[in-house]
């Protein structure tokens, strides 16, 4: 994930959000490439966006929503995850030429809207969201 691609994602997300959000774009290890918290975004959305991107970059699932569904009924598996993982919707892996190159986390609106904005940002940067989105 290039810095330019990450900035394009951030720009698309904040330009399309219906309310204040935080957006975090991570590389394939879950580390920061670009981030922004809109004015008026609740303080906790910053950490939530970071954790969503980190989770989508590092987990075996391509969205935080899918990971939450996978572990919903398995408390032992849930307890064994990286403590930085997040199970709120809004974290989406980013692909380029079929390879995971990073992830986006959006927080501040209902989970389905956070996820929609992440996908919109990924596409605006010329990258690919998971095939099923």
C-alpha positions as CSV (number, residue, x, y, z in Angstrom):
1,X,0.0,0.0,0.0
2,X,1.5,3.3,-1.0
3,X,1.2,6.5,0.8
4,X,-0.7,8.0,-2.2
5,X,-3.2,5.1,-2.2
6,X,-3.7,5.5,1.6
7,X,-4.4,9.2,1.2
8,X,-6.9,8.5,-1.6
9,X,-8.7,6.1,0.7
10,X,-8.9,8.7,3.6
11,X,-10.0,11.4,1.2
12,X,-12.8,9.3,-0.3
13,X,-14.0,8.2,3.1
14,X,-14.2,11.6,4.7
15,X,-15.7,13.1,1.5
16,X,-18.6,10.5,1.6
17,X,-19.3,10.2,5.3
18,X,-22.7,11.3,6.5
19,X,-21.3,12.2,9.9
20,X,-17.9,12.5,11.7
21,X,-15.7,9.4,11.5
22,X,-12.2,8.4,12.1
23,X,-10.4,6.4,9.4
24,X,-7.2,4.4,9.7
25,X,-5.3,2.9,6.8
26,X,-2.8,0.2,7.6
27,X,-0.2,-1.8,5.7
28,X,-0.4,-5.6,5.6
29,X,1.0,-5.8,9.1
30,X,-1.6,-3.5,10.6
31,X,0.8,-0.6,10.9
32,X,-0.2,3.0,10.2
33,X,0.1,4.4,6.6
34,X,-2.5,7.2,6.9
35,X,-5.2,8.3,9.4
36,X,-7.6,11.1,10.0
37,X,-10.2,11.9,12.6
38,X,-12.9,14.3,11.4
39,X,-13.8,17.3,13.6
40,X,-16.6,16.1,15.9
41,X,-15.7,12.4,15.7
42,X,-15.9,10.9,19.2
43,X,-12.5,10.3,20.7
44,X,-13.0,6.5,21.0
45,X,-13.5,6.3,17.2
46,X,-9.8,6.9,16.7
47,X,-8.7,3.8,18.6
48,X,-11.6,1.7,17.1
49,X,-10.7,2.6,13.6
50,X,-7.1,1.7,14.3
51,X,-8.1,-1.7,15.8
52,X,-10.5,-2.4,13.0
53,X,-7.7,-1.9,10.4
54,X,-5.2,-3.9,12.4
55,X,-7.6,-6.8,12.7
56,X,-8.6,-6.8,9.0
57,X,-4.9,-6.7,8.0
58,X,-3.7,-9.5,10.3
59,X,-6.6,-11.9,10.8
60,X,-7.5,-14.9,8.6
61,X,-10.8,-13.2,7.7
62,X,-11.1,-10.2,5.3
63,X,-13.5,-8.1,7.4
64,X,-14.0,-7.6,11.1
65,X,-17.6,-8.5,10.6
66,X,-16.6,-11.9,9.2
67,X,-14.2,-12.5,12.1
68,X,-16.9,-11.6,14.7
69,X,-19.3,-14.1,13.0
70,X,-16.6,-16.8,13.0
71,X,-15.9,-16.6,16.7
72,X,-19.4,-15.6,18.0
73,X,-20.2,-19.0,19.5
74,X,-16.6,-20.1,20.5
75,X,-15.5,-18.4,23.7
76,X,-12.2,-20.3,23.8
77,X,-11.2,-19.1,20.3
78,X,-12.4,-15.6,21.0
79,X,-10.2,-15.5,24.2
80,X,-7.1,-16.7,22.2
81,X,-7.0,-13.8,19.8
82,X,-4.5,-10.9,19.7
83,X,-5.8,-8.5,22.4
84,X,-5.7,-5.6,19.8
85,X,-8.2,-7.4,17.6
86,X,-11.6,-5.7,17.2
87,X,-14.9,-7.4,16.4
88,X,-17.0,-4.3,15.4
89,X,-17.9,-4.0,11.7
90,X,-15.9,-1.4,9.7
91,X,-12.6,-3.1,9.2
92,X,-11.9,-4.3,5.6
93,X,-8.8,-5.9,4.0
94,X,-7.3,-4.2,0.9
95,X,-6.1,-6.2,-2.1
96,X,-4.0,-5.4,-5.1
97,X,-3.5,-8.0,-7.8
98,X,-5.0,-10.6,-5.5
99,X,-2.6,-10.0,-2.7
100,X,-3.6,-8.5,0.7
101,X,-1.7,-5.2,0.9
102,X,-3.3,-3.6,4.0
103,X,-6.6,-2.7,5.5
104,X,-9.0,0.1,6.3
105,X,-10.8,0.8,9.5
106,X,-13.7,3.3,9.8
107,X,-15.4,4.2,13.0
108,X,-18.1,6.7,14.0
109,X,-21.3,5.5,12.2
110,X,-23.3,2.3,12.4
111,X,-21.1,-0.7,11.6
112,X,-22.6,-1.4,8.2
113,X,-22.1,2.3,7.2
114,X,-18.5,2.2,8.5
115,X,-17.9,-0.9,6.3
116,X,-19.5,0.6,3.3
117,X,-17.3,3.7,3.6
118,X,-14.2,1.5,3.9
119,X,-15.1,-0.3,0.7
120,X,-15.8,3.0,-1.1
121,X,-12.4,4.3,-0.1
122,X,-10.6,1.2,-1.2
123,X,-12.3,1.3,-4.7
124,X,-11.6,5.1,-5.0
125,X,-7.9,4.4,-4.5
126,X,-8.0,1.9,-7.4
127,X,-7.6,-1.1,-5.1
128,X,-9.8,-4.1,-4.4
129,X,-12.0,-4.9,-1.4
130,X,-12.6,-8.6,-0.6
131,X,-14.3,-10.4,-3.5
132,X,-17.6,-10.8,-1.6
133,X,-18.1,-7.1,-1.0
